[in-house]
């Protein structure tokens, strides 16, 4: 079996894709798929077009890939552990270090999105990290 080389661009892609998905789906700035395509339904001015459907399907496909990769590589326990680590880190930055002082719901929203994105990035990359550290290869199996 041929060993694949480490490619920095692949790592960058695994970090960038979750950020694009999370912030592209919803963010507090108002520039997101939610604000563009879904919120008009609540205001009574829905407009469905091929571009919105295409973007919705691309986002859905991205979420399926990222969540499936995270589920397979980290599992539920690992995901909870990583989420706990990020939660404790955010708590530390707010409470003890005073590094981050959120004063609005927008700031807390960004904090949550920034914590979710690396969690998904770790989930996408963990199988590669584990293989490098232990030499074990993860094999996906079909479950009937």
Secondary structure by P-SEA (a helix, b strand, c coil): cccccccaaaaaaaaaaaaaaaaaaccccccccccccccccccccccccaaaaaaaaaaaaaaaaaaaaaaaaccaaaaaaaaaaaaaaaaaacccccccccccaaaaaaaaaaaaaaaaaaaacaaaaaaaaccbbbbbbbcc
